[in-house]
């Protein structure tokens, strides 16, 4: 198990190695999809029995991926 950011882990034995919230089997893509679809943080917290901090860890991880992204344009 590898903690990629505080609160987010990757373990090849959990969810086929997808990033999950530490201490759960909740994949980050599920949380991000719910938020992107219009669910409030409170709804996600309640539905998946998470803490606000766990949802924020998901957002921090997503932000770190976007920050590392390299954009190449063609002209």
C-alpha positions in Angstrom: 0.0 0.0 0.0 1.3 3.4 -1.0 -0.1 6.7 0.3 0.1 9.1 -2.6 -1.2 12.1 -0.7 -2.3 12.2 2.9 -5.6 10.3 3.0 -5.3 8.6 -0.4 -3.8 5.2 -1.0 -3.1 2.9 -3.9 -3.0 -0.8 -3.2 -3.0 -3.4 -6.0 -5.2 -5.6 -3.7 -7.9 -3.0 -3.3 -10.1 -1.9 -6.3 -7.6 -3.2 -8.8 -5.0 -0.7 -7.8 -7.1 2.4 -8.2 -6.7 5.3 -5.8 -9.0 5.0 -2.8 -9.7 6.9 0.3 -7.4 5.6 3.0 -9.2 3.1 5.3 -12.0 2.5 2.8 -12.6 0.8 -0.5 -14.2 4.0 -1.9 -12.5 4.9 -5.2 -11.7 8.5 -5.8 -13.3 8.4 -9.2 -16.6 7.7 -7.5 -16.3 10.6 -5.1 -15.1 13.0 -7.9 -17.9 11.8 -10.2 -20.5 12.5 -7.6 -19.2 16.0 -6.9 -18.9 16.7 -10.6 -22.5 15.5 -11.1 -23.7 18.1 -8.7 -23.8 16.2 -5.3 -22.9 18.3 -2.4 -20.0 17.4 -0.1 -22.5 16.7 2.6 -24.4 14.3 0.4 -21.2 12.4 -0.5 -20.1 12.3 3.1 -23.4 10.9 4.2 -23.9 8.4 1.3 -20.4 6.8 1.6 -19.9 7.3 5.4 -16.8 9.5 4.8 -15.5 12.5 6.7 -15.3 16.0 5.2 -11.5 15.6 5.4 -11.6 12.4 3.3 -13.5 14.2 0.6 -11.0 17.1 0.7 -8.2 14.5 0.4 -9.8 13.3 -2.8 -9.9 16.9 -4.2 -6.2 17.4 -3.2 -5.2 14.3 -5.1 -7.1 15.4 -8.2 -5.6 18.8 -8.0 -2.1 17.4 -7.8 -2.7 15.3 -10.9 -3.9 18.4 -12.8 -0.9 20.4 -11.6 1.5 17.8 -12.9 -0.2 17.5 -16.3 1.7 18.7 -19.3 -0.2 20.3 -22.1 1.2 20.2 -25.6 -0.4 22.2 -28.3 -0.1 21.8 -32.0 -0.2 24.6 -34.4 
